[in-house]
């Protein structure tokens, strides 16, 4: 399945020669404008110096996007919880989702992989230069005004995006300040992340996705815990040594696949926005401050596009959601959460 999908993506990216490359570049500018780092005429201050990183030259453009897809696929393979979800959904179930996206007239496979590339490059640039975070926060401040968020809620008939926006911008501001002052507040990080998780659990519960909500509760109670560094047993993989960092990294793997089930329930363009969870800059990283920073920057970029829903109408036109698919993911995540909790129990017995 992986080989088929990657081969098909490469074929679609390469078709059309120079006209296709020009279309991809225009699509990139469109998405960067949605993220908030392009005005429609030029990149904003700071990001203008990263133009060659954000949009590679014509010769390397297609290969750079394809290479990112390869890295994203590896991240999926390395996530034991994600592989369990794929097994529960089934090969045909995953291919059905891919085919549905492939034939979507507004948000097809090319849109998805180009958006993933834009989010990844935006995130990496901000990780490399913290002043760019300040630049994007200033550029998008009006976007997060109370008036604009209320307009979004009324237009989309959903409180999910405005509430998520509020719960992400403030933590990004706090993290940006901590990096500037070279300080860390783990207690605050725990509180903000758990608040974000609680918001998602309530959203799952409101949609009747109780199995995924229960998996989210397990994530809340196990985020950045003070486990001992003794050796442990991994429930899914068999015998292996684990320390506290490895336990936390497994938490990150579980969080990503649990979050994907939420996205497939909440967002009409779920296949499009779900690529955010495949970013190599976030996926498979150690759950430390670097992970928290990459996660929140990439999520902020995605939310900037979502909040502009009134302009970017295609993100809410065709409904890519599938209740049966989401339900299977939810049950698989509940299995994953139980497996993770068993692993924690064996870690803390000694």
N, C-alpha and C positions, 0 to 999 in steps of 0.2 A: 504493500500500500504506500509506504513512504517513497519507494523508488518511483512508483507510478505518478504520485502527486508532484514530486520534485521535477520529474521529467516533463510533465505537462506544464508546470509553471515556467520552466526554462524555454519551452517551445513557444508559449504565449508571449513571453518577454521578448523573444528574438524575432517574432514574426513582424514583417512590415519594414524592416531596415531603418533608414534614417527618419522617415515619418513617424515610426513607432517611438523612436528615441525622443523626438520633439514632443510627442504626446505625453510621454512619461515625465519629461522635464516640466511641462505645463501643469501636469497633475501635481508634481512636487511643490511647485510654487503655490498652487491652490491650497494644498494641505498645510504648507508652512504659514500661509496667511490665516488659515483656521486655527492653527496652534498659537499664532500671535507673534511670530518672529519676522513676518514679511508684511509689508504695507500694501502690496499689490503692485508696487513699483520697485521696491528695494528691500533688502534685509535691514532690520532695525539695528541700532548702535550695538556694537559688540559682535553680533552675529554676522555682520557684514564681513568681518575678518575671517569668518569660518565658511564663507561661501563655497569654497572648493571642497570642503568636507561635507557640507549639506547637500550639494549637488555635484557629484563627480563629473569629470570630463566625459564627452560622448563615447570615447573608446572604452572606458572602464565602467560606464553606467550600468549596463545590463548585468555584467559579471558581478558587480558590487551588490546589486539587489539579490541576485541568485545566491551568492555566497551567504548573505544574511539568512536566506530561507534555509540553507543547509545547516547553519549554526542553530537556527530556531528548531529545526527538526531533531537535531542532536539533543537539545535541551529537553524536548518532549520525551525522547527515548531514555534519557538519564533520570527522569522523574518517575519513580516506581508507582506513585499514586496516579499519575496521569495514564500510565500504561494499564493500570487496573481499570480505570474509567473507559479507556478505549476497548478493552476486552469485554466490559459489560455492555457497552453500546454495540459492539460488533463491527467487523471490518466493513460490512455492507452499510451499516448505519452511518459510519464515518464517511464513506464514499458518497452516500446519498446527500449528506450535508455539503460536501465538496461540489457535487454536481449542481446543487441548488444555487450555490454561490456563483459557480462558473457561468450559469445562464442568467444571472440577475442583470438586468439592463442598466442598473444604476450603481450597484456595489458589487462588481464581479471580482474575480481572483486578482487581476492586475491592480485594481483599486486597493485591495486588501494588502498585497505585498508592498506596494509603493507607500502606502500609509504606514505600514510597519517600519519600513526603511526610514521614513521621515521622523517618526517617533524615536527610533533608535539613535539616529544621528543627532537629533535635538537633545536627547537625554545625555549622550556621551559628551557633547559640547559643554553642557551645563556642569557635568561631573568634573571635566577637565579645568573649567574656569568658573569659579563661584560667582564672579561679577555678572555673568550672563543670567544667573537666576534673578539677581536684582533687576536686570534689564527687562526680563519677561514679566516680572511682578509689576513693575511700573507701567509697562505697555498695556497690560490687561486689567488694570485696576478698575476701570469703568465697566468692564464686562461683568465684574463681580458685585456691582452695585445692587442694593436691595431691589430697586425698581426693575432692573434688567432681569434679575433672577425670578421675580414674581411674574414678569411677562413670559418668561420661559415656562414656568409652571402652568400658567393659564393656557398657553398655546399648545403645550404638549400634553396637558391634562395629567400631569404626573409631578409628584413632589420629589422624586428620586434624584434627578440631576441637580436642582437647586440645593437640596440638603447635602448631597455629596460635595458640591462645590464649596459650600461653607466649611465643611469638615476637612477639606483638603488645603484650601488656600492658607488658612491660619497656621496649620502645622508646617507648611512649606516656608512661611515667613519666619517661624520660630527656628526651624532647622537651618535656614540661611543665616540667621543671626548667630546661632551657636557655632557654625563653621567659621564665621567672621571673627568671633571672639575666642575661638578654640576652646569651647566649653561643651560639656555633654550633660544632659539631664535625662537619665534612664527612666526615672519615675514618670516624668512628663511624656516621654516617648511611649511608655506602656499605656498611660491613660489615653493618649490621643489615638493610638492604634486600636485599643479596645473599644473606644467610642465609635470608630469607623466600622469595626466588626459588628458592633451591636446594631448600628444603623442598617447594615446589610442583612443581618439576621431578621430584623423586623420586616424588611422588604420581602425576604423569602417567605416568612410566615404569612404575610398579607396575601401572597400569591398561592398559598397552599403548598409550598415546597418545604414541608416540615422535615424531611430527611436531611436536606442540605442545611436547614436552619440548625438542626441538632449537631451537625458536623461543625458549624460555625461556633456553637457554644463551647465545643471542645477546644477550638482555636483560641477563644477568649481566655479560657482558664490556663492555657499552657504557653501564652506568649511571653518571651524573655523571662522564663522562670529561673530560679536559683538552684538548678540541679547540681548534684555532685559530679565530679569528673571521673567517677568509677567506670569500669567497663560494663557493657550492656549487651543485650541480644536484640537483633533487628527481627521483628515479627515476620515481615514479608520475605526478606532475603536469606534468612538462616543465620548461622553463627557469625558474629562480627563484633569488633570492638567499637564502642561508641564513647565519646566524651560529651560534655555539655554543648560544645559548639556544633557537634554533629547532630545532636538532638534538635537544636535550634534550626539547623539546615533542613532537617526533615520537616520541621514545622513550616518552613518556607515553601517546600514542595507541596505540602498539603494545602497551604493557603492559596497557592496559585490555581490549583485545579478546582478547589472549592469556589474560588472567585469566578472561575469560568462558568460554572453552573448558574451563578447569580446573573452574569451578563446575558446568558442565553434566555433568561426569564424576563429581564427588565428592558432590554434594548431591542428595538425593531431591527437595527443594523448590527445584530449581535456577532455575526461572523466577521464583520468589518472591525468593530471595536474590540473583539476578542483577541485580535493579534497583539494587543498591548501586553497580554500575559505571556507572549512568546518571545519577548525581547531578550536577546543574549545579555544585555547590560543589567537585566534584572533576574532573569530565569537562571536557576542553578547557582546563584551567588550565595556566599556565606550570609547568614542572617545577622548582620552587624550594622553599624551606622551607614556603611557604603550601600548595603541593600536597602535600608530605609530611605536613604537619599535618592537612589535610582528609582525606587518604586514611586515615591511621591512626585518626583519631577515628571516622569513619564505619564503618570495619572493626571497631573495638572495639564500637560499638553493635550491629552485626550479630552479632558473636560472642557477645555477652551473651545474645541470643535463642537462638542455636544451643546454647550450653552448658546452657540450661534445657530441653533437648530432652525431658527426662522429664516436664516440666509442659506444655510446648507441643507436645503429641503430634501435632498436625496437620502440623507441619513435617516429619515423617518418616513420614506415613501413605501418601499416594499418591506413587508414583515418577514424576516428570516427566522423567526422563532418557531420552535417545535416543542409542544408540551411533553410529548412522549420522550423525546431526546433529553430534555431537561430533567424529567423524572428519573430516567435511568442514570444520569450523571449524579443526581442527588442521592440515590441509593448507593451508588458506588462510593461517593464521598463519605457516606455514613460508615461504610465498611472501612474505608481508609482511615477515618478518625478513630475507630475502635482499634485498628491495628496500631496506630500511633500511640494511643493511650496505653495499650498493652506494653509497648516498647518503653514508655516512660516508667511504667510500674516496675519493670525489670531493672531499669536504670537506678531506681531509688531504693531498691530492696537491700542493697549491700551496706 
